[in-house]
């Protein structure tokens, strides 16, 4: 059961990695033409810029760094809560749906007041979520279609309103258009207070309602059965998501904010499969991406801060995807290669054992030709397998006897004690499993070989001992062949 669960989790992580990998490519294409702005650093050398940033000597640098860190923490926490529930498109929809609210908030205050824009964007976000819920409940439209309708409709309405605002008397100086692509240099102290409030609210609720949000998100029916207010928790999650999205618009803009919700959380899910570590890692990765992106934008010329932050997040994702010690594709490839080599070596040892068994163990050596015939392999392939056994000290090569004095190429092999023990273990696993399936699972004796060929390489010693106890320490398999015991392995022959 544990193996099945682990396999399903691996499939889910690989599917998630594939989806996010495609999303990263799309986001990269989006990021290239964006008109975001960088932190002002003209006229300095690279070393001078690095010194100014690392020493935090400029007030603008301090504000930008604090803003990007707060944004990364908020988006990291909220992203992990929606990505693990497979609601990534919800974040994208909400980030686009708040655009009309941003415009309404500006019209209300006739200035770029952070609190007014936050209120308007929050209302717009809730209207978008309510409309999605209404479409799902009152029509046959599926959730993905409803998300697409709300995303495109609200975004188009927001663009129209922003265009209209730009033609008003106070519109040209508003800077409201920067919410599309972000303008990190425009961060004010009010924006920072808004971002700090949003982060503290998200952190507090995530800590105190962690278990409730977890249960309601992963098993809503069970949550209802134990009396949890599932609908309230769901709308509370959307509220927190709206705060995270809205307060991030000034830094990365509406177009890319969904990337900061998805990529750090997806990266964290590649590193661990437990929810609490995912939350922590996602927040840390978002924070690191924000700070690193701000530094790189300050360091270079014509490098917009928002897209650079997203690309840094993507670099973190690609690094985890390929180089994570447990789940990275590179290490999985190496592990798979080593596993295949081990299985091939064990199959060769089993073939040597079976060939010795066919002559009742009257000899201790067999020829490479006999091994090739048993393995149904060519002679070059058989020689490669023999060399692999010799390299692992599982076998020893011997020269065939000849009447002439000319030296002969070694063509005979014998197993070392180490090789004999490993061969006996593989044969024991195979035959025990065949007998177990025949006696306990009621398989036909001629239907158990293929299954035993796979399981013989993964059975642990504890499992083998348990099967032996269940079967009362059997001596023969379903086909009447002797099953090596531990005593046989230790003695070096079968009685």
Secondary structure, DSSP 8 states (H G I E B T S, - for coil): -HHHHHHHHHHHHHHHHHHHHHHHHHHHHHHHT---B----TT--HHHHHHHHHHT-SHHHHHHHHHHHHHHHHHHHHHHHHHTTT-HHHHHHHHHHTHHHHHHHHHHHTS--HHHHHHHHHHHHHHHHHHHHHHHHHSS--HHHHHHHHHHHHHHHHHHHHHHHHTSTTTTTT-TTHHHH-BGGG--HHHHHHHHHHHHHHHHHHHHTHHHHHHHHH-HHHHHHTT--HHHHHHHHHHHHHHHHHHHHHHHHHHHHHHHHHHHHHHHHHH-SSHHHHHHHHHHHHHHHHHHHHHHHHHSSS--HHHHHHHHHHHHHHHHHHH-TTT-HHHHHHHHHHHHHHHHHHHHHHHHHHHHHHTTT--SEEEHHHHHHHHT--HHHHHHHHHHHHHTTSEEEEE---SSSS---EEEEEE-HHHHHHHHHHHHHHHHHHHHHHHTS---GGGSHHHHHHHTTT--HHHHHHHHHHTTS-SB-TTS-B---HHHHHHTS--
